[in-house]
Amino acid sequence: MNTHEQHEIYEKARKSVQQKKKVYIHFIFFIIGAAFLIFVNKVLNLGTEKWGNWYQWMVTIWFFLWLYHVIHVFIINRFFGKEWERLETEKLIIKHQEKLNILAQKLLKNNTISSSEDDLNA
């Protein structure tokens, strides 16, 4: 394994760790923020006359945003991240190149063109 490959592996691992760290930090802020919202609503009675227990809606919405963050980092990026994009792109390039080679062989077989394979790739 050369230095470039090692660096790529390191960078991929570092980015993954950073994403997970952001999820954990988001969770800590969620807990602190939810406690603050409950305190503001229940202890300070801000907005209770007009909206009642509004903190429940705020905490629920924030929870679903955090849950989306978790799904994005631990599921979507794992299966459909940059590595998946790179592999799918390589597969499509190989498939396209095979189609071009088959077409070139058919054209040469039918004597439709009289050029070398090097001219086709140029």
KOLPADREN-575926 format. One record per residue (C-alpha): residue number from 1; chain; x, y, z. Coordinates in Angstrom, 1 decimal, padded with zeros to 4 digits. Layout:
# residues N
NUM|A|X|Y|Z
...
This chain:
# residues 122
1|A|000.0|000.0|000.0
2|A|001.5|003.3|-001.0
3|A|001.5|006.6|000.9
4|A|-001.3|008.0|-001.3
5|A|-003.6|005.1|-000.5
6|A|-002.8|005.3|003.2
7|A|-003.6|009.0|003.2
8|A|-006.9|008.4|001.5
9|A|-007.8|005.7|004.1
10|A|-006.8|008.1|006.9
11|A|-008.8|011.0|005.4
12|A|-011.9|008.8|005.0
13|A|-011.6|007.6|008.6
14|A|-011.0|011.1|009.9
15|A|-014.1|012.5|008.1
16|A|-016.2|009.6|009.4
17|A|-015.0|010.3|013.0
18|A|-015.8|014.1|012.5
19|A|-019.3|013.3|011.4
20|A|-020.0|011.0|014.3
21|A|-018.5|013.6|016.7
22|A|-020.9|016.2|015.3
23|A|-023.9|013.9|015.9
24|A|-022.8|013.4|019.6
25|A|-022.3|017.2|020.0
26|A|-025.7|017.8|018.4
27|A|-027.2|015.3|021.0
28|A|-025.6|017.2|023.9
29|A|-027.0|020.5|022.6
30|A|-030.4|018.8|022.2
31|A|-030.4|017.6|025.8
32|A|-029.3|021.0|027.1
33|A|-031.7|022.9|024.8
34|A|-034.6|020.7|025.7
35|A|-034.0|021.2|029.4
36|A|-033.7|025.0|028.8
37|A|-037.0|025.0|026.9
38|A|-038.8|023.0|029.6
39|A|-037.4|025.4|032.2
40|A|-038.5|028.5|030.2
41|A|-042.0|027.0|029.7
42|A|-042.6|025.4|033.1
43|A|-040.7|027.5|035.6
44|A|-040.7|031.0|033.9
45|A|-044.2|030.4|032.4
46|A|-043.2|032.2|029.2
47|A|-045.9|031.7|026.5
48|A|-048.0|029.3|028.5
49|A|-051.1|031.6|028.4
50|A|-051.2|031.7|024.7
51|A|-049.6|028.3|023.6
52|A|-049.7|026.1|026.6
53|A|-046.9|023.5|026.7
54|A|-045.2|024.7|023.6
55|A|-041.9|023.2|024.6
56|A|-043.3|019.8|023.7
57|A|-043.6|020.8|020.1
58|A|-040.1|022.4|020.0
59|A|-038.4|019.4|021.6
60|A|-040.3|017.0|019.3
61|A|-039.2|018.9|016.2
62|A|-035.7|019.2|017.4
63|A|-035.6|015.5|018.2
64|A|-036.7|014.6|014.6
65|A|-034.0|017.0|013.3
66|A|-031.4|015.2|015.4
67|A|-032.8|011.8|014.3
68|A|-032.4|012.9|010.7
69|A|-028.8|013.8|011.5
70|A|-028.2|010.4|013.0
71|A|-029.7|008.6|010.0
72|A|-027.7|010.7|007.6
73|A|-024.4|010.0|009.3
74|A|-024.8|006.4|010.3
75|A|-027.0|005.0|007.5
76|A|-027.1|007.2|004.4
77|A|-023.4|008.1|004.3
78|A|-022.4|004.6|005.0
79|A|-024.3|003.2|002.0
80|A|-024.5|006.1|-000.3
81|A|-021.4|008.2|000.6
82|A|-018.4|009.3|-001.5
83|A|-017.0|005.8|-001.8
84|A|-020.3|004.5|-003.2
85|A|-020.4|007.3|-005.7
86|A|-016.8|006.6|-006.8
87|A|-017.6|002.9|-007.3
88|A|-020.8|003.5|-009.2
89|A|-019.0|006.0|-011.4
90|A|-016.2|003.5|-012.1
91|A|-018.8|000.8|-013.0
92|A|-020.6|003.1|-015.4
93|A|-017.3|004.1|-017.1
94|A|-016.3|000.5|-017.5
95|A|-019.7|-000.4|-018.9
96|A|-019.6|002.5|-021.3
97|A|-016.1|001.5|-022.4
98|A|-017.2|-002.1|-023.0
99|A|-020.1|-000.8|-025.2
100|A|-017.7|001.4|-027.2
101|A|-015.3|-001.6|-027.7
102|A|-018.2|-003.8|-028.9
103|A|-019.3|-001.1|-031.3
104|A|-015.8|-000.6|-032.6
105|A|-015.4|-004.4|-033.1
106|A|-018.7|-004.5|-035.1
107|A|-017.7|-001.6|-037.2
108|A|-014.3|-003.1|-038.0
109|A|-015.9|-006.6|-038.7
110|A|-018.3|-005.1|-041.2
111|A|-015.4|-003.2|-042.8
112|A|-017.3|000.0|-042.3
113|A|-014.3|001.8|-041.1
114|A|-010.7|001.2|-041.9
115|A|-008.8|002.7|-038.9
116|A|-006.8|001.2|-036.2
117|A|-008.1|000.8|-032.6
118|A|-005.6|003.6|-031.6
119|A|-007.5|006.0|-033.7
120|A|-010.8|005.1|-031.9
121|A|-009.3|005.8|-028.5
122|A|-007.8|009.1|-029.6
